[in-house]
Each structure stands twice: as structure tokens, then as C-alpha cells.
Amino acid sequence: MLVLAWLLNLLWLCLNYFWRFASIEVLLAIPILLLLYALLALVAYTYWGVREVRENDAPYANVMVGVIVAVTLLYFNFNLLQFVLDALG
């Protein structure tokens, strides 16, 4: 447990110094990449969910849950990008 606490403290220290030394491009790239990931997740959840419904006669609830998760990711990542842009500008 002591080793785990030490590793978490080390990770937190590295994360704090990363934000001080990272360039603006890197700080902008992280939320943009997360936003692209959320868009890709939305497309993937929708495509494979509808495909599973057609092929295996699965319920549409699986598609709805996947789309809700992907839209939530999209919303949070968009808010993160706006926060970073406001903080940098």
C-alpha cells in the first residue's frame, strides 16, 4: 500500500510539472484528441449497435445506451476544450 501511495504521489507530481512545461500546442491537442475520440465513439456505437440490431435482432436499448454514453463524452470533452481555450486566451 505504501508503494501504491508513493507511485500515485509521483504520478501527481509529474502531472503537475507537465502542465507547467508543456507548450500551448500540446495543451490544445489533448482536448482536441479527446473530442475526436468522442466523435469516433459516437459513430462506432451507432454503427455497430444498428448492425447488431439488424443481424442478431438485438434490442434497440443497446444502441440508445451507446449513443447516450458517446454524446456524454462529446459534451464533456467539448466543455473541456472550451475551458482550455478560455484559460489560454
C-alpha positions as CSV (number, residue, x, y, z in Angstrom):
1,M,0.0,0.0,0.0
2,L,2.9,2.3,0.7
3,V,4.4,1.7,-2.7
4,L,1.0,2.4,-4.3
5,A,0.7,5.7,-2.4
6,W,4.2,6.6,-3.4
7,L,3.5,5.9,-7.1
8,L,0.3,7.9,-7.0
9,N,2.2,10.8,-5.5
10,L,4.9,10.5,-8.1
11,L,2.3,10.5,-10.9
12,W,0.6,13.5,-9.4
13,L,3.9,15.4,-9.2
14,C,4.7,14.5,-12.8
15,L,1.3,15.6,-14.0
16,N,1.6,19.0,-12.2
17,Y,5.0,19.6,-13.8
18,F,3.8,18.5,-17.2
19,W,1.3,21.4,-17.3
20,R,4.0,23.9,-16.5
21,F,6.4,22.7,-19.1
22,A,4.0,21.7,-21.9
23,S,3.6,24.1,-24.9
24,I,0.3,25.6,-25.8
25,E,0.0,23.3,-28.8
26,V,0.2,20.3,-26.6
27,L,-2.3,21.7,-24.1
28,L,-4.7,22.3,-27.0
29,A,-4.0,19.0,-28.7
30,I,-5.1,16.9,-25.7
31,P,-8.8,18.1,-25.6
32,I,-9.0,18.1,-29.4
33,L,-7.8,14.5,-29.5
34,L,-10.3,13.6,-26.8
35,L,-13.1,15.4,-28.8
36,L,-12.1,13.3,-31.9
37,Y,-12.2,10.2,-29.8
38,A,-15.7,11.0,-28.6
39,L,-16.9,11.6,-32.2
40,L,-15.4,8.3,-33.2
41,A,-17.1,6.6,-30.3
42,L,-20.4,8.1,-31.3
43,V,-20.0,6.8,-34.9
44,A,-18.8,3.4,-33.7
45,Y,-21.6,2.9,-31.1
46,T,-24.2,3.8,-33.7
47,Y,-22.8,1.7,-36.5
48,W,-22.2,-1.5,-34.5
49,G,-25.3,-1.1,-32.5
50,V,-27.5,-0.8,-35.5
51,R,-25.6,-3.6,-37.2
52,E,-26.2,-5.9,-34.2
53,V,-29.9,-5.0,-34.2
54,R,-30.2,-6.0,-37.8
55,E,-28.1,-9.1,-37.7
56,N,-28.9,-10.6,-34.3
57,D,-32.3,-9.0,-33.7
58,A,-30.9,-7.3,-30.5
59,P,-32.9,-4.7,-28.7
60,Y,-32.6,-1.0,-29.6
61,A,-31.8,-0.2,-26.0
62,N,-28.2,-1.2,-26.6
63,V,-27.9,1.4,-29.3
64,M,-29.5,4.0,-27.1
65,V,-27.2,3.4,-24.2
66,G,-24.1,3.5,-26.5
67,V,-25.3,6.8,-28.1
68,I,-26.0,8.3,-24.7
69,V,-22.5,7.4,-23.5
70,A,-20.9,8.8,-26.6
71,V,-22.9,12.0,-26.5
72,T,-22.0,12.5,-22.9
73,L,-18.3,12.0,-23.8
74,L,-18.7,14.5,-26.6
75,Y,-20.4,17.0,-24.2
76,F,-17.7,16.8,-21.5
77,N,-14.8,16.9,-24.0
78,F,-16.3,19.9,-25.7
79,N,-16.6,21.7,-22.4
80,L,-13.0,20.7,-21.6
81,L,-11.9,22.3,-24.9
82,Q,-13.8,25.5,-24.1
83,F,-12.3,25.6,-20.7
84,V,-8.8,25.2,-22.0
85,L,-9.3,27.8,-24.7
86,D,-10.7,30.3,-22.1
87,A,-7.8,29.5,-19.8
88,L,-5.2,30.1,-22.5
89,G,-6.8,33.1,-24.1
